[in-house]
Amino acid sequence: MRAIRIDRFGAPDEMTLREIDAPAPGPGEVQVEVSLAGLNFIDIYMRNGTYAKSQTYRTPLPMGLGMEGVGRVSALGEGVTGVAPGDRVAWCLSRGSYAQYACVPAWRAVPVPGGVSDEVAVTLMLQGCTAHYLAHSAFALEPGDTCLVHAAAGGVGQLLTQVARLRGARVIATVGSEEKAAIARARGADEVILYRTQDFRDEVRRLTGGRGVDVVYDSVGIDTIARSIRSLRRRGTCILYGASSGPVPSIEPIELGEAGSVFFTRPHLADYTADREEILRRTGDLFRWAGEGRLKVTIDRVFPLEEAADAHRFLEAGESRGKLLLRVR
């Protein structure tokens, strides 16, 4: 089968397309013939070594990439029940989707409803579940809350903005251009800040009458974290869930006190999709909202598998206006 592999951590050029044997499903696994793989920053963190020491997301070299995919079950491992060859499933947080076949723990393989396309299904796995847990669990938004969403025109940002609005929250979004501002507004953002020409902390204080927001959802990292913390209300919460500008090395505890006794957390999606029941609950909401037209999924570009390195460069450059996918078949 064709698969993207890396032998060492580094730039996108380390990714090569190779012919390797298809993996056989082990006990409790399903083998899936992959149609589409989702691109996410977690793939970049694995490729460049950011997660080299992570206990949650292991990165043994050499390795395949891709933590999100959709396709049809092609074989069952020992002990697997409730799924059959030919079933269409989607999954996330099981590595190896940049390949024609992938083996996935059966408890992570979610049945895809008939009215949901492959493109929508794969997008709602990693990015959709991230938006869901951020707004429902990491900080459970309630009507009347105000949240700050960074990178609101990106894949997660667009979904998070919509889910936050479904929760009844007011959304203040940050974006880098007028084009992206229009995207954020179309997804329901109440206020949009152009962070390249405006100080988002000052704007947040102005837009909230000096109070600050209840929660900041920060996927940017080192370039924004200090001002994100200072954008919070007293005893507000800063959730750092990504690092597109670079990882945050540390937070001085006294800074949290000086900002108003605020809370800070750096969660992993794995801890919010810890069992099958939780995964099905989150994806059930997401698939239902998409089917009802209440959640819009934006597919920006679909790259062929052999252009995976170009797709990574595009994502790292901040050019995406929605979900990026790899066409495997």
ABEGO torsion letter per residue (X at the ends): XBBBBBABBEBAAABBBBBBBBBBBBBGBBBBBBABBBBBAAAAAAAAGAAAABAABBBBOBBBBEABBBEBBABBBBGBBGBBBGBBBBBBGBBGABBABBBBBAAABBBBBAABBAAAAAAABAAAAAAAAAAAAABBBBBGBBBBBBGAABAAAAAAAAAAAAAGBBBBBBBABAAAAAAAAAAGBABBBBAAABBAAAAAAAAAGGAEBABBBBAAEAAAAAAAAAABBBGBBBBBABBAAEBBABBBAAAAAAAGGBBBBBBBAAAABABAAAAAAAAAAAAAAAAAGABBBBBABBBBAAAAAAAAAAAAAGABAEBBBBBAX
